[in-house]
Amino acid sequence: MLVYFVSIRTAKIYGPTELNEMISPEEGIARISCPWPIDYFFDEWEGYAVVVPERVQVWGAAKPLVTNGFLQAEFAFTPVPIPPAERKLFPLQNQSLAAQTAEDEEND
C-alpha cells in the first residue's frame, strides 16, 4: 500500500513510498515504517498529513523521521476521507478505485 506525506503548511506532496509496517502501540496511535531512499529531513513544525490513496483516507498528522533509508512516524490515528477536490492529486487512488469498481462489478 502506498503512502504520501503532505506538508500541512505548504501542501507539498512527498512520496509515494510503500508502507512496510503499521502497528498500534496503544489504542488510537499508529506507528508506521517504510523505505525512504531520499536523504530528506522532515522539518516543518506543523507536520505532514499521512495520505493513503488506496484507502481514500488521510490517517493523521505526523512528524516523520528518516534514518538509514527508512522513514518512521508515530501519530494519532484519526482517519478521515481525502477531500474530493484533492483526490486527483494522488493517482494511485484513481487506479485503485477503478480496479475495485471493476472487481465489484465482476462479483455482482
C-alpha distances in whole Angstrom, upper triangle without the diagonal:
4,7,10,14,16,20,22,25,25,21,20,17,15,12,10,8,6,6,8,10,11,14,17,20,22,22,20,19,15,15,12,12,10,12,14,17,19,22,21,23,21,25,25,26,25,21,18,16,12,11,8,8,7,9,12,12,13,13,16,18,18,20,18,19,19,21,21,18,16,15,15,16,17,18,19,17,18,15,17,16,16,19,20,22,19,16,17,17,13,13,10,11,14,13,10,13,16,14,14,18,19,18,19,23,23,23,26
4,7,10,13,17,19,22,21,18,17,13,12,8,6,5,5,6,9,11,12,16,18,21,23,23,21,19,16,15,12,12,9,11,12,15,16,19,18,20,18,22,22,24,22,19,15,14,10,9,6,7,7,10,11,12,12,13,15,16,16,18,15,18,17,19,20,16,14,13,14,15,17,17,19,17,18,15,17,16,14,18,19,20,16,14,15,14,10,11,8,9,13,12,11,14,16,15,16,19,20,20,22,24,25,25,28
4,7,10,13,15,19,18,15,14,11,9,7,5,5,6,6,10,11,11,15,17,20,21,21,19,17,14,13,10,10,9,11,11,14,15,17,16,17,15,18,18,20,19,15,12,10,7,6,5,7,9,10,11,10,10,10,12,13,12,14,12,15,15,17,19,16,13,11,12,12,14,14,16,14,15,13,15,14,13,16,18,19,15,13,15,13,10,12,10,11,14,15,13,16,18,18,18,21,23,23,24,27,28,28,30
4,6,10,12,15,14,11,10,7,6,5,5,7,9,10,13,15,14,18,19,22,23,23,20,18,15,15,12,12,11,12,11,14,14,16,14,15,13,16,16,18,16,13,9,8,6,5,7,8,11,12,12,11,9,11,12,11,11,13,11,14,14,18,19,16,14,12,13,12,15,14,16,15,16,14,15,14,12,15,16,17,13,12,13,11,8,11,11,11,15,15,15,17,20,20,20,23,25,25,26,29,30,30,32
4,7,9,12,12,9,8,6,5,6,8,9,12,12,15,16,15,18,19,21,22,22,19,17,15,14,12,13,12,13,11,14,13,15,12,12,10,12,12,14,12,9,6,5,5,6,9,11,14,15,14,12,10,10,10,9,9,10,9,12,13,16,18,16,14,11,12,11,13,13,15,14,15,14,15,15,13,15,18,17,14,14,15,12,11,14,14,15,18,19,19,20,23,24,24,26,28,28,29,32,33,34,35
4,6,9,8,6,6,4,6,9,10,12,15,15,19,19,18,21,22,24,25,24,21,19,17,17,15,16,15,17,15,17,16,17,14,14,11,12,11,13,11,8,5,5,7,7,11,12,16,16,14,13,10,12,11,9,10,11,11,14,15,19,21,19,17,14,15,13,15,14,16,16,16,15,15,15,12,13,16,15,12,13,14,11,11,14,15,15,18,20,20,21,24,25,25,27,29,30,30,33,35,35,37
4,5,5,5,5,7,8,11,13,15,18,18,21,22,21,23,23,25,25,25,22,20,19,18,17,18,18,19,16,19,16,17,13,12,9,10,7,10,8,6,4,6,9,11,14,16,19,19,18,16,12,14,12,9,10,10,11,14,15,19,22,20,19,15,16,14,16,15,16,17,17,17,17,17,15,15,18,17,14,16,17,14,14,18,19,19,21,24,24,25,27,29,29,30,33,34,34,36,38,39,40
4,6,6,8,10,12,15,16,18,21,20,23,23,22,23,23,25,25,24,21,19,19,19,19,20,20,22,19,22,20,20,17,15,12,12,8,9,6,6,5,6,10,12,15,17,20,20,18,15,12,13,11,8,10,11,13,16,18,22,25,23,21,18,18,15,16,14,15,16,15,16,15,16,14,14,17,16,14,16,18,15,16,20,21,20,23,25,25,25,28,30,29,31,34,34,34,37,39,39,40
4,6,8,11,13,17,19,21,24,23,26,27,25,27,27,28,28,28,24,23,22,22,22,23,23,24,21,23,21,21,17,15,12,11,8,9,6,8,8,10,14,15,19,20,24,23,21,19,16,17,15,12,13,13,15,18,19,23,26,25,23,20,20,18,19,17,19,20,19,19,19,19,17,17,20,18,16,19,20,17,18,22,23,23,25,28,28,28,31,33,33,34,37,38,38,40,42,43,44
4,5,9,11,15,17,20,23,23,26,27,26,28,28,30,30,30,27,25,24,24,23,23,23,23,20,22,19,20,16,15,12,12,9,12,10,10,10,11,14,15,19,20,23,23,21,19,16,18,17,14,15,14,16,18,20,23,26,24,23,20,21,19,21,20,21,22,21,21,20,20,17,17,19,17,14,17,18,15,17,20,22,22,24,26,27,27,30,31,32,33,35,37,37,39,41,42,43
4,6,9,13,15,17,20,21,24,25,24,26,27,29,29,28,25,23,22,22,21,22,21,22,19,21,19,20,16,16,13,14,11,13,11,11,9,9,12,12,15,16,20,20,17,16,13,16,15,13,14,14,16,18,20,23,26,23,22,19,20,18,20,19,20,20,19,18,17,17,14,13,16,14,11,13,14,11,13,16,18,18,20,22,23,23,26,28,28,29,32,33,33,35,37,38,39
4,7,10,12,15,19,20,23,24,24,26,27,29,30,30,26,24,23,22,20,21,19,19,17,18,16,17,14,14,12,13,11,14,13,12,9,10,12,12,15,16,19,20,18,17,15,17,16,14,14,14,15,17,18,21,23,21,20,17,19,18,20,19,21,21,21,20,19,19,15,16,18,16,12,14,14,11,12,15,17,18,20,22,22,24,26,27,28,29,32,33,34,36,37,38,40
4,7,9,12,15,16,19,21,21,24,25,27,28,28,25,23,21,20,18,18,16,16,14,16,14,16,13,14,12,14,13,16,14,12,9,9,10,10,12,13,16,17,16,15,13,15,15,13,14,14,14,16,16,20,21,19,18,15,17,16,19,18,20,20,20,18,18,17,14,15,17,15,12,13,13,9,9,12,14,15,17,18,19,21,23,24,25,26,28,29,30,33,34,35,37
4,6,9,12,14,17,18,19,22,23,25,27,27,24,22,19,18,16,15,13,13,10,12,10,12,10,11,10,13,13,16,15,12,9,10,10,10,12,13,16,18,17,16,14,15,15,14,13,13,11,13,13,16,18,15,14,12,14,14,17,17,20,19,20,19,19,19,16,18,19,19,15,15,15,12,11,13,14,16,18,19,19,22,24,24,25,27,29,30,31,33,35,35,37
3,5,9,11,14,16,17,20,23,25,27,27,24,22,19,18,14,13,11,10,9,10,10,13,11,13,12,16,16,19,18,15,12,12,10,10,11,12,14,16,16,15,14,15,16,15,14,14,12,14,13,16,17,13,13,11,14,14,17,18,20,20,20,19,19,19,16,19,20,19,16,15,15,12,10,12,12,14,16,17,17,19,21,22,23,25,27,27,29,31,32,33,35
4,7,9,12,15,16,20,22,24,26,26,24,22,18,17,14,13,10,10,9,11,12,15,14,16,15,18,18,21,20,17,13,13,11,9,9,10,12,14,14,14,14,15,16,16,15,16,14,16,14,17,18,14,13,12,14,15,18,18,21,19,20,18,19,18,16,18,19,19,16,14,14,12,9,10,9,12,14,14,14,17,19,19,20,23,24,24,26,28,29,30,32
4,6,9,12,13,17,20,22,24,25,23,20,17,15,12,10,7,7,7,9,11,14,13,15,15,18,19,22,21,17,14,14,11,11,10,12,12,15,16,16,15,15,16,16,15,16,13,14,13,15,15,12,10,9,12,13,16,17,20,19,20,19,20,20,18,21,22,22,19,17,18,15,12,13,12,14,17,16,16,19,21,20,21,24,25,25,27,29,30,30,33
4,6,9,11,15,18,21,23,24,22,20,16,14,11,9,6,7,9,11,14,16,16,18,18,21,22,24,23,20,17,16,12,12,10,12,11,14,16,15,15,15,17,18,17,17,14,16,14,16,16,13,11,10,12,14,16,18,20,18,20,18,20,20,19,22,23,24,21,19,19,17,14,15,12,14,17,16,15,18,20,19,19,23,24,23,25,28,28,28,31
4,6,8,11,14,17,19,20,19,16,12,11,7,6,5,8,10,13,15,18,17,19,17,21,22,23,22,19,16,15,11,11,9,12,11,13,15,14,14,13,15,16,15,16,13,14,14,16,16,13,11,10,10,11,13,15,17,15,17,16,18,19,18,22,23,24,21,19,21,19,15,17,14,15,18,18,16,19,21,20,20,23,25,23,25,28,28,28,31
4,7,10,14,16,19,20,19,17,13,11,7,6,5,7,11,14,16,18,19,20,19,22,24,25,25,21,18,18,14,15,13,16,15,16,18,18,17,16,17,18,17,17,14,15,14,15,15,13,10,10,10,12,14,16,18,17,20,19,21,22,22,25,27,28,25,23,24,23,19,20,17,18,22,21,19,22,24,22,22,26,27,25,27,30,30,30,33
4,7,10,12,15,17,16,14,10,8,6,5,7,10,13,16,19,20,20,21,20,23,24,24,24,20,18,17,14,15,13,16,15,16,18,17,17,14,16,17,15,17,14,15,15,16,16,15,11,11,10,11,12,14,16,14,17,17,20,21,21,25,27,29,26,24,26,24,21,22,19,20,23,23,20,23,25,24,23,27,28,26,27,31,31,30,33
4,7,10,12,13,12,10,7,6,4,7,9,13,15,19,21,22,21,21,19,22,23,23,22,19,17,16,12,14,12,16,15,14,17,15,15,12,13,15,14,15,14,15,16,17,19,17,13,12,10,10,10,11,13,11,14,14,17,19,20,23,25,27,24,23,25,24,21,22,20,19,23,23,20,22,25,24,23,26,28,26,27,30,31,30,32
4,6,9,10,11,8,6,5,7,9,12,16,18,22,23,24,23,23,21,24,24,24,23,20,19,18,15,17,15,19,18,17,20,17,17,13,14,16,15,16,15,16,18,18,20,19,16,14,11,11,9,11,12,11,14,15,19,21,22,25,28,30,27,26,28,27,24,26,23,23,26,26,23,25,28,27,25,29,31,29,29,33,33,32,34
4,5,7,7,6,5,6,9,12,15,19,21,25,26,26,25,24,22,24,24,23,23,20,19,18,15,17,17,20,20,18,20,17,17,13,13,15,14,17,16,18,20,21,23,22,18,16,13,12,9,10,10,9,12,14,18,20,22,25,28,30,27,26,29,28,25,28,25,24,28,28,25,26,30,29,27,30,32,30,30,34,35,33,35
4,7,9,6,7,7,11,13,17,20,22,26,27,27,26,24,23,24,25,23,23,20,20,20,18,20,20,24,23,21,24,21,19,16,15,17,15,17,17,17,20,20,23,23,19,17,14,12,9,11,11,11,15,17,21,23,25,28,31,33,30,30,33,31,28,31,28,28,31,32,29,30,34,33,31,34,36,34,34,38,38,37,39
4,6,6,8,10,13,16,20,23,25,29,30,30,28,26,24,26,26,24,23,21,21,20,18,21,21,24,24,22,24,21,19,16,15,17,16,18,18,20,22,23,26,26,22,20,16,14,11,11,10,10,13,16,19,23,25,28,31,33,30,30,33,32,29,32,30,28,32,33,30,31,34,33,31,34,37,35,34,38,39,37,39
4,6,8,11,14,18,21,25,26,30,31,31,30,28,25,27,26,24,23,21,21,19,18,20,20,23,23,20,22,19,18,14,14,16,16,19,20,22,24,26,28,28,24,22,18,16,12,11,9,9,11,14,17,20,23,25,28,31,29,28,32,30,28,31,29,27,31,32,28,29,33,32,29,32,35,33,32,36,37,35,36
4,7,10,13,17,20,24,25,29,29,29,27,26,23,24,23,22,20,18,18,16,15,17,17,20,21,18,19,16,14,11,10,13,13,16,18,20,23,25,28,27,23,20,17,14,11,9,6,5,7,10,14,17,19,22,25,27,25,25,28,27,25,28,26,24,28,29,26,27,30,30,28,30,33,32,31,34,36,34,35
4,7,10,14,17,20,22,25,26,26,24,23,20,21,21,19,18,16,16,15,13,16,16,20,20,18,19,16,14,10,10,11,11,13,14,16,19,21,24,23,20,17,13,10,7,6,5,5,9,11,15,18,20,22,26,28,25,25,28,26,24,27,25,24,28,29,26,27,31,30,28,31,34,32,32,35,37,35,37
4,6,10,13,17,18,22,23,23,22,21,18,20,20,19,18,15,14,13,11,13,13,17,17,15,17,14,13,9,9,10,10,12,12,14,17,19,21,20,16,14,11,8,6,6,6,5,9,11,14,17,18,21,24,26,23,23,26,24,22,24,22,21,25,26,23,24,28,27,26,29,31,30,30,33,34,33,35
4,7,10,14,15,19,20,20,19,18,16,18,19,19,18,15,14,14,11,14,14,18,18,17,19,16,14,11,11,12,10,11,10,12,14,15,17,17,13,11,7,6,4,7,9,9,13,14,17,20,20,23,26,28,25,24,27,25,22,25,22,22,26,26,24,26,29,28,27,30,32,31,31,35,36,34,37
4,7,10,12,16,17,18,17,17,15,18,19,19,19,15,13,13,10,12,12,16,16,15,17,15,14,11,12,12,10,11,9,11,12,13,15,14,10,8,6,5,6,9,11,11,14,14,17,19,19,23,25,26,23,22,24,22,20,22,19,20,23,23,21,23,27,26,25,28,30,29,29,33,34,33,35
4,7,9,13,15,15,15,15,15,18,19,20,20,16,15,15,12,14,14,17,17,17,19,18,16,14,15,15,12,12,9,10,10,11,12,11,7,6,5,7,9,12,15,14,18,17,20,22,21,25,27,28,25,23,25,23,20,22,20,20,24,24,22,24,27,26,26,29,31,29,31,34,34,34,37
4,6,10,12,14,14,15,14,18,20,21,21,17,15,15,12,13,13,16,16,17,19,18,17,15,16,16,14,14,10,11,9,11,11,9,6,5,7,9,12,15,18,17,19,19,21,22,21,24,26,27,23,22,23,21,18,19,17,19,22,21,20,23,25,24,24,28,29,28,30,33,33,33,36
4,6,9,11,12,14,14,18,20,22,23,19,17,17,15,16,15,18,18,20,21,20,19,18,19,19,16,16,12,11,9,10,9,6,4,6,9,12,15,18,21,20,23,22,24,25,23,26,28,29,25,24,24,22,19,20,18,20,23,22,21,25,27,25,26,29,30,30,32,34,35,35,38
4,6,8,8,11,12,15,17,20,20,17,15,16,14,15,16,18,19,21,22,21,19,19,19,18,15,14,11,10,7,9,9,5,5,6,9,12,16,18,21,21,23,23,25,25,23,26,28,28,24,23,23,20,18,19,18,21,24,23,23,26,28,27,28,31,32,32,33,36,37,37,40
4,6,9,12,14,17,19,22,23,20,18,20,18,19,19,21,22,24,25,24,23,22,23,21,19,17,14,12,9,10,8,5,7,9,13,16,19,22,25,25,27,26,28,28,26,29,30,30,26,25,25,22,20,21,20,23,25,25,25,28,29,29,30,33,34,33,36,38,38,39,42
4,6,9,11,14,17,20,21,18,17,19,17,19,20,21,23,25,25,24,23,23,22,21,18,16,13,12,9,10,10,7,9,10,14,16,20,22,25,25,27,27,28,28,26,28,29,29,25,25,25,21,20,21,21,23,26,25,26,29,30,30,31,34,35,35,37,40,40,41,43
4,7,10,13,16,18,20,18,17,19,19,20,22,24,26,27,28,26,24,24,23,21,18,15,12,11,7,8,9,7,10,10,13,16,19,22,25,26,28,28,29,30,27,30,32,31,27,27,27,24,23,24,24,26,29,29,29,32,34,33,34,37,38,38,40,43,43,44,47
4,6,9,12,15,16,14,13,16,16,18,20,22,24,26,26,24,22,21,20,18,15,12,10,9,7,9,11,10,11,10,12,14,17,19,23,24,25,25,27,27,25,27,29,28,24,25,25,21,21,23,23,25,28,28,28,31,33,33,34,36,38,38,39,42,43,44,46
4,6,9,12,14,12,12,15,16,18,21,23,26,26,26,24,21,21,19,16,13,10,8,7,7,9,12,12,12,10,12,13,16,17,21,22,24,25,26,27,25,27,29,29,25,26,26,23,22,25,25,26,29,30,30,32,34,35,35,38,40,40,41,44,45,45,47
4,6,9,10,8,8,12,13,15,18,21,23,24,23,21,18,18,16,12,10,7,6,7,8,11,14,13,13,10,11,11,13,14,18,19,21,21,23,24,22,24,26,26,22,23,24,20,20,23,23,24,27,28,28,30,32,33,33,36,38,38,39,41,43,43,45
4,6,9,8,10,13,15,18,21,24,26,27,26,23,20,20,17,13,11,8,9,9,11,14,17,17,16,13,14,13,15,16,19,21,22,23,24,25,24,25,28,27,24,25,26,23,23,26,26,27,30,31,31,33,35,36,36,38,41,41,42,44,46,46,48
4,5,6,8,12,14,17,20,23,26,25,24,22,18,18,15,12,10,8,10,12,14,17,20,20,18,15,16,14,15,15,18,20,20,21,22,23,21,22,25,24,21,23,24,21,22,25,26,26,29,30,30,31,34,35,35,37,40,40,41,43,45,45,47
4,5,9,12,15,18,21,24,27,26,25,22,18,18,15,11,10,8,11,12,15,18,22,22,20,17,16,14,15,14,16,19,19,21,22,23,22,23,26,26,23,25,26,23,24,27,28,28,31,33,32,33,36,37,37,39,41,41,42,44,46,46,48
4,7,10,13,16,19,22,25,24,22,19,16,16,12,9,9,8,12,14,17,20,24,23,21,18,17,14,14,13,14,16,16,18,18,20,19,19,23,22,20,22,24,21,21,25,26,25,28,30,30,30,33,35,34,36,39,39,39,42,44,44,45
4,7,10,13,16,19,22,21,20,17,13,13,10,6,5,5,8,11,14,17,21,20,18,14,13,11,11,10,12,14,15,16,17,18,17,18,22,21,18,20,22,19,19,23,23,23,26,28,27,28,31,32,31,33,36,36,36,39,41,41,42
4,6,9,13,15,18,18,17,14,10,11,8,5,5,6,8,11,13,17,20,18,16,13,12,10,11,10,12,13,13,14,15,16,14,16,19,19,15,17,19,16,15,19,19,19,22,24,23,24,27,28,28,30,32,33,33,36,37,37,39
4,6,10,12,15,14,13,10,7,7,6,4,6,9,10,14,16,19,22,20,18,14,14,11,12,10,11,11,11,10,11,12,10,13,16,16,13,14,16,14,13,17,17,16,19,21,20,21,24,25,24,26,29,29,30,32,34,34,35
4,7,10,12,12,11,9,6,5,6,6,7,10,10,13,15,18,21,18,16,12,12,9,10,9,11,10,10,9,11,12,10,13,16,17,14,14,16,14,12,15,15,14,18,19,18,19,22,23,22,24,27,27,27,30,32,31,33
4,6,9,9,8,6,4,6,8,9,11,13,13,16,17,21,23,20,17,15,15,13,14,13,13,12,11,9,10,9,8,11,13,14,11,10,13,11,9,12,11,10,14,15,14,15,18,19,19,21,23,24,24,27,28,28,30
4,6,6,6,5,6,7,10,12,13,16,15,18,19,22,23,20,18,15,15,14,15,14,15,12,12,10,10,10,9,12,14,15,12,11,13,12,9,11,9,8,12,13,11,13,16,16,15,18,20,20,21,24,25,25,27
4,5,5,6,8,10,13,15,17,19,18,21,22,25,26,23,20,18,19,18,19,18,18,16,15,12,12,10,8,11,12,13,11,8,10,10,6,8,6,4,8,10,8,9,12,13,13,15,17,18,18,21,22,23,24
4,6,8,10,12,15,18,19,21,20,23,23,26,27,23,21,19,20,19,20,19,20,16,16,13,13,11,11,14,14,16,14,11,13,13,9,10,7,5,9,9,6,8,11,11,10,13,15,15,15,18,20,20,22
4,5,9,9,13,16,18,21,20,23,24,27,28,25,22,20,20,18,19,17,17,14,13,10,10,8,9,13,13,16,14,11,14,14,11,13,10,8,11,12,9,9,13,13,11,13,16,16,16,19,20,20,22
4,7,10,13,15,18,21,21,24,25,28,29,26,24,21,21,20,20,18,18,15,13,10,8,6,6,9,9,12,10,8,11,12,9,11,10,6,9,11,9,9,12,14,12,14,17,17,17,19,22,22,23
4,6,9,12,14,18,18,21,23,26,28,25,22,20,19,17,17,15,14,11,10,6,5,4,5,9,11,13,11,10,13,13,11,14,12,10,13,15,13,13,16,17,16,17,20,20,20,23,25,24,26
4,6,8,11,14,15,19,20,24,26,24,21,18,17,14,14,12,11,9,8,5,5,6,6,9,12,14,11,11,14,13,12,15,14,12,15,17,16,16,19,20,19,21,24,24,24,26,29,28,29
4,7,9,13,14,17,19,22,24,22,19,16,14,12,11,9,8,6,5,4,6,9,9,13,16,17,15,14,18,16,15,18,16,14,18,20,17,18,22,22,20,23,26,25,25,28,30,29,30
4,7,10,12,15,18,21,24,22,19,16,14,11,10,6,6,5,5,6,8,11,11,14,17,18,16,16,19,18,16,20,19,17,21,23,21,21,25,25,24,26,29,29,28,32,33,33,34
4,7,9,13,16,19,22,21,18,14,13,9,9,6,7,8,9,10,11,14,13,15,19,19,17,18,20,18,17,21,20,19,23,25,23,24,27,28,27,29,32,32,32,35,36,36,37
4,6,9,12,16,19,18,15,11,9,6,6,5,8,10,11,13,14,17,16,18,22,22,19,20,22,20,19,22,21,21,24,26,24,26,29,29,28,31,34,33,33,36,38,38,39
4,7,10,13,17,16,14,10,9,6,8,8,11,13,15,16,18,20,19,21,25,25,21,22,24,21,20,24,23,23,27,28,27,28,31,32,31,34,36,36,36,39,41,41,42
4,7,10,13,12,10,6,6,5,8,9,13,14,16,17,19,21,20,22,25,25,22,22,24,21,20,22,22,22,26,27,25,27,30,30,30,33,35,35,35,38,40,39,41
4,7,10,10,8,6,5,6,9,12,16,17,20,21,23,25,23,26,29,29,25,26,27,24,22,25,24,25,29,29,28,30,33,33,33,36,38,37,38,41,42,42,44
4,7,7,5,4,6,9,12,15,19,20,22,23,25,26,25,28,30,30,26,26,27,24,22,24,24,25,28,28,28,30,33,32,33,36,37,37,38,41,42,42,44
4,6,5,6,8,11,14,18,21,22,25,26,28,30,28,31,34,34,30,30,31,27,26,27,26,28,31,31,30,33,35,34,35,38,39,39,40,43,44,44,46
4,6,8,11,14,17,21,24,25,28,28,31,32,30,33,35,35,32,31,32,29,27,28,27,29,32,31,30,34,36,35,35,39,40,39,41,44,44,44,47
4,7,10,14,17,20,24,24,27,26,29,29,28,31,32,32,29,28,28,25,23,24,23,25,28,28,27,30,32,31,32,35,36,35,37,40,40,41,44
4,7,10,14,17,20,20,23,23,26,26,25,28,30,31,27,26,27,24,22,23,22,24,27,26,25,28,30,29,30,33,34,33,35,38,38,38,41
4,7,10,13,17,17,20,20,22,23,22,25,28,28,24,24,25,22,20,22,20,22,25,25,24,27,29,28,29,32,33,33,34,37,38,38,40
4,7,10,14,14,17,18,21,23,22,25,28,28,25,24,26,23,21,23,22,23,26,26,25,27,30,29,29,32,34,33,34,37,38,38,40
4,7,10,11,14,15,18,20,20,23,26,26,23,23,25,22,20,23,22,22,26,26,24,26,30,29,29,31,34,33,33,37,38,37,39
4,7,9,12,14,17,20,20,23,26,27,24,24,26,24,22,25,24,23,27,28,26,27,31,30,29,32,35,33,34,37,38,37,39
4,6,9,11,14,17,17,20,23,25,22,22,25,23,21,24,23,22,26,27,25,26,30,30,28,31,34,33,33,36,37,36,38
4,6,9,12,15,17,19,23,24,22,22,25,24,22,25,24,23,26,28,25,26,30,30,28,30,33,32,32,35,37,36,37
4,6,10,13,14,17,21,23,20,20,23,22,20,23,22,20,23,25,22,23,26,26,24,27,30,29,28,32,33,32,33
4,7,10,12,15,18,20,18,18,22,21,19,23,21,19,22,24,22,22,25,26,24,26,29,28,27,31,32,31,32
4,7,9,12,15,17,16,15,19,18,17,19,18,16,19,21,18,18,22,22,20,22,25,25,24,27,29,28,29
4,7,9,12,14,13,13,16,16,15,18,18,15,17,20,18,17,21,22,20,21,24,24,23,26,28,28,28
4,6,8,11,10,9,13,14,13,15,15,12,14,17,15,14,17,19,17,18,21,22,20,23,26,25,26
4,6,8,7,6,10,10,10,13,13,10,12,15,14,13,16,18,17,18,21,22,21,24,26,26,27
4,6,5,6,10,11,11,14,15,12,13,17,16,15,18,20,19,19,23,24,23,25,28,28,28
4,5,5,8,10,11,13,14,11,11,15,15,13,15,18,18,17,20,22,21,23,26,26,26
4,6,7,9,11,13,15,13,13,16,17,16,17,21,20,20,23,25,24,25,28,29,29
4,5,6,8,11,13,11,11,15,16,15,17,20,20,20,23,24,24,26,28,29,30
4,5,6,8,10,7,8,11,12,11,13,16,16,16,19,21,21,22,25,26,26
4,5,6,9,8,7,11,12,12,13,16,17,17,19,21,22,23,25,27,27
4,6,9,9,9,12,14,14,16,18,19,20,22,23,24,26,28,29,30
4,6,6,7,10,11,12,13,15,16,17,19,21,22,23,25,26,28
4,5,5,7,9,10,11,13,14,16,17,19,20,21,23,25,26
4,5,5,6,8,10,10,12,14,15,16,18,20,21,22,24
4,5,5,6,8,10,10,12,14,15,16,18,20,21,22
4,5,5,6,9,10,10,12,14,15,16,18,20,21
4,6,5,6,9,10,11,12,14,15,17,18,20
4,5,5,6,8,10,10,12,14,15,16,18
4,5,5,6,8,10,10,12,14,15,16
4,5,5,6,9,10,11,12,14,15
4,5,5,6,9,10,11,12,14
4,5,5,6,9,10,10,12
4,5,5,6,9,10,11
4,5,5,6,9,10
4,5,5,6,9
4,5,5,6
4,5,5
4,6
4
